[in-house]
Amino acid sequence: MKALVKRLSGDIFIAIYVLAAFIMLIVPLPIALLDVLLAFDMSLAFTIMFSCMLTKEVLDMAFYPTILLFTTVFRIALNVSSTRLILSKGDAGNVIDTFGQFVGGGDLVIGVIVFIILIIVQFMVINKGSERVAEVTARFTLDAMPGKQMAIDADLNTGAIDDAEAKRRRDKIQAESTFFGNMDGAVKYVKGDATAGLLITAVNIIGGIAMGVLRMGLSIGEAADKYLILTIGDGLVSQIPSLLISLSTGILVTKGSKEAEFGTEILHELFSLPRVLYIVGAVMCLLGIVTPLNPVLFVLVGAIFLTAATFMNRTIRTAEIESSVDTEEQEAEEIRQPENVNSLLSVDPIELEFGYGIIPLADVNQGGDLLDRVVMIRRQIAMELGTIVPIIRLRDNIQLNPNQYIVKIKGIQVSEGEILFDHYMAMNPGFVKEEIAGIPTFEPSFHLPAIWITENQRERAESLGYTVVDPPSIIATHLTELIRRHISELLTRQDVQNLINNLKESNPSVVEELVPKLLGLGEIQKVLQNLLKEGVSIRDLLTIFETLADYATSTRDTDILTEYVRQALKRAISSRFFPANETTSVVTLDPKLEQEIMGSVKQTEQGAYLNLDPEKTKQIMASVEKETGKLENLGKNPIVITSPIVRAYFKRLTEDYFRDLIVVSYNEVESNVELQSVGMVTA
């Protein structure tokens, strides 16, 4: 409630401020009220200037362009009101009269000269400089946005920052670009305000003399003396706040986006080097002794600089000694503290380590885009499998060969590869007859034969039909396949909880029914891991949870629940493995073998397992290899179709022998899919 009242009071104040400006343009003001408003306008100008000086970050004054607009309108309205009083009554109040008399020292010529100097300073120096700085800053800020966005993505990808910090930085970049873009136009308000003040002053001089001569019967000299003082006072009263606002604008646009104390930083930059102060002190003393300049003054100033330099030099040396001692004590303390080894116990889910020869591929400053590709991998896996890939840590490792890279899952190396930095990898898709010269190698993702070729050979290889890829693509493809292969073990309970929380926002009823009444977090994690292990997407989490809720009342066996979920997701499974409008070649299981497998299933409290004779297992694996080889010779995926009750056990039986074997039950195939059996697995 208090926040609402505070907000409404602020809105009301701004509305009254703007409304008062329009009223002043129409309604004549009493002299006393004009004095009050002029004093308020000047105090507001000082407030804006000191706020710009003392604010740490430019975005703390994000509404500064709007402030410029409002203050400009208000000041012009004051000018109109004061002009009306000067011309109609020959009196504009105490403030304007005092400025006209006091600033000029009672001399009309001096007042005019001071006024002209203020105009020149504001137009030629502050306004012009602020306008140019605002224009250049806006252009460079907008040009730098893509680079800053890429840097944020790189930090997020390497784990230096989390998602919340990345969002905060992106919002800040967007706010900065908007602010400086607005400032580029808002500076025109300041320039227009100064121009309007100058024109109003000229009108006051001409109109005042005319009014004095024609209406009051004064001579030209008397009219000029009276109205020039008032006009100069009015001009000074309006130009001084305008000058303060111009100065504030210059301070803000030149400060940039540095988060620092304004005055402290300026003093530190000017007087932080004792050597500079020694030189200045010596020069000032020399000028006082050698030249006719006042020796007392110049030698005194020089002595002050020399003393300050000596004091600062001692302070710096003391600080260096204290810093050295503190560093040594800190290092010693770290050695003495056994609990510091805790930081060594953390394990990154995914790590990509590479030799120094691959660093240019990951360095944005050298044109490398490996970091961007890693970000795209995470997005691709999220879209494809419906799970968030953990942060992929990128590190250089001097112990590796220059062109070598390794991939670690939970701290353990799972694969490695080697590239040639200035070469391309060419692979024969199978129909290219003409060979091309190169360095023989193997593609790391699928271990296919390939050759390294140079840049000059690239066009010819592509024209012959070779598949040509660059080193970053090789690493990215290899990393993508490894993540797909190990994504099930990367799915943690916390990841599952995050997925549940997201689903609960849109479908709270199914989540409340399932968790934790029917299944615990660990059991749901096991089902999702089973699906991911065989490449089944979990994006349709609603269908998965509704299926689990339907069958969890009758069984809590996660393997059986996984089979029910797979059948509920048969549309997704069919579209993945069985192309539409095309007959798919598959391998089936001998019904006798299916009965034999089911007869070998043993149930325990820990779950079911197969108790097959090793010799029988060996015969089955030989038959699988023979029959799926027929599919591979045709360039087809090795797919085995089984009955629903056997599918899970047969997959578990073969997964250690045939990693890429696809095992699907009849209940997971859409009715419109056409299948053709090219063989049968027997024992």
C-alpha positions, 0 to 999 in steps of 0.5 A: 500500500505504501509503495502504491501511495509513493508511486501515485504521489510521484506521478501526481508531482510530475503531472503538476510540474508539466501542467504548471508549465502549460498554465504559465504559457497562458495565465499571467503570474504574480511577481512573487510567484514568479520569484518562487518558481525561478528559485525552484527551477534553479534548485532543480538544475543544481539537483540534476547536475549533482545527481549526474556527478555522484551517480555511479552508473549511467543507467541510474539516470535512465529517465534523464532524456525525459527529465531534459524534456520536462525541464526544458518546457518548464524553463521556456514557460518561465521565460514567457511569464517573465517576458510578459511581466517585463513588457507589461509592468516593467518589473519582473520581481526580485530574482531577475532584478538582482541578477541584472544588477548584481551579476553585472556589478551595477554596470550595464556593459559588464552585464551584457558582456557576462551574458554574452560569455555565458551564451558562447560557453554554452553554445560553442563548448558544452552544448556542441561537445555534449551533442557530439559525444552523445551521437558517437556514444549512441552509434558505438553502443549500438554497434557493440551490442552483438559483440557484448551479446556474444561475450555473455553467451560465451560466459554462460556457456563456459559456466562463468555466469548463470542464467540469471546473471546472463539475463541481467547483463542482457537487460543492461545492454538493452537498457544502455542502447536505449538510453544512449539512443534516446540521449542522442536525440534528447541533447537537441532539447538542451541546444534548442532551450539555449537557442530559445533563451537567446531569441527571447532575450533579443525579443525582450530588448527590442520589445522593452525599449519599444514599450518604454518609448511608446507607452511610458514616454521614456527616452531611448536611453532611459528605456534601454537602461531600464529594460536592458537590466531586466532583460539581462537579469531574465537572460541570466536567470534562464541561462544559468539553469540551462547551463547547469543542465547542459553541464549535467548532460555533458557529465552523463554522456562522458561518464559512460557506463563505468560503475565508479565514484565520479569525483574519486575516480577523477582525483585518482586519475589526476593525482595518483602518480607521484612522478607527475606531481614532482615534475609539476612542483619543480616547474612551478618553483622554477617559474617563480625563481627564474621569471618575473612571476610572483616568486612567493606564490609560485614557489609556495604552489610548487612546494605544495605539489612536491610535498603532496608527491612525497606523501603520496610516494610514501603511501604507495610504498606502504600500501605495496608492503601491506599488500605483499604481507597480506598476500603472503599471510593469505597464501599461508592461511590457505595452506593451513586450512584443510577445508579448502580441498572441498573446492577440488571435489566438484565435478563438471557434468561435461568438459571439453579440453583442447590443446593450444593449437585449437585455442583460436577456434574458441577465441572470439577475438581470433574469429573462432565460433566454437563457443557459439556452436556449443550454445547451439548444441545445448539449444538443439538437444533441448529442442530434440530431446526435451531436456536441458544440457548442463553447462559445457565447460571449455578449457585449454590443457597444455598436457594435450597435443596441440591439435588434440581434444578430449571430452569428459563426462562427470570428470571421466574421459569418454572420447577424444579426437584430433584435428588439423587446424588449417585443413578440412575433413572430406568423407566419401558418402559411398558413391564417389569413385574418384579418390582425392589426395590427402591425409587418411584419418577417421571421423571421430563421431561415427569412426568413418574413414576420411581424409584431411584436405587443404583449403585449395582442395575443398572446392574440387572435393565438394564438386566430386561429391565428398562431404567436406566439414571444417574443424569446428563442425567436427568438434561440435558434431562429435560433442553433440553425439557424445551428449546424446549418448550420455544424456540419460546419466546427465539428467539429475533429480534437480533437473527433473524437479525443474521439469516438474515445476515448469509443467506444474505452472500449466498443468498442476492437477496431473503433477499433484496427482502423481508426485509424490502420492504415486511416484517419487522424484527418483522413480520419475527420474528413472523413467525419463532416463530410460526414455532418453537412453534410447533417444526418445524425447521427453518434451511431451512431459504432459503425456508422460505424466498422465500415462504414469498417473494411469499405471502407477496405481498398479505397478511401481516397476520403472521398467514396466512404466517406461514401456507404458510411456513408450506406447503412449508416445508411439506417434513420436517414436514412429515419426522418428524411426519410420518415415511417412509414405515409405516402407521400412525394412526391419528385423523380427524376433522368432516367437520361440525365442521370445518365449524363451526370453520371457521364460528366462526372466527372474523377478526379484525385489530389486527388479527383473533380470534375464537368466540366459545361458551364456552359450544361448546369449552368444547364439542370439548375438550372432543371429542379431549381427547377421540379420541386422547386417542385411539392413546395414548393407542396404544403408538402413538403420538396424531396427528390430521389432518385438512383442511389447512384453519382450522389448525391454528385456531384449534391448537390455540383452543386446545393448552391451553388444550393439550400441546403436541397435533400435528395438521397438515393440509392435505397440509403438508403431502407428497403424499407417506405418508399412514394415517389411521384414528382411530377416528373423533373429533366432537362437 
